[in-house]
Amino acid sequence: MVNFDYEASVELLIFVFFVGVFSSEYLPTAVFVEDVDKLFDSFNNVKRAAPGKALRSPLSEDSPHIGHWTKASMGIKSWIFLKDGKPAFKKLTPSQNWWITDIGAVQHVWRTLRSAGFDYLKTQT
């Protein structure tokens, strides 16, 4: 399994720029890779996140998670997977639905925990 992340999306952009084949068709792929990397980061917290990886920190009142998930939910709904230059699916794919469900579920859990006095939530099991 290939591990795509933010660095991979940047490398893709640098590659197409230096090879001289930069085309707008590559940009959506790089953006998609970065978006999915951020989603995985937001659900896989560590005790101390690396610089530039705020979504790897635990969910808290001051963390960027809720804002990110709100924006990401809208983005996920707009994902279009192409096959031969045409949309491959007429409706959201199961993985899109799962991401949206997971985001809604963790937001609900967080609201419940906050009202019970919790200060943070590690989203990694």
Buried (B, 14 or more C-beta within 10 A) or exposed (E): EEEBBBEBBEBBBEEBEEEEEEEEEBBEBBEBBBBBBBBBBBBEBEEEBEEEBBBBBBBBEEBBBBEBBEEBBEBBEEBEEEEEEEEEEEEBEEEBEEBBEBBEEBBEBBEEBBEEEBEBBEBEE
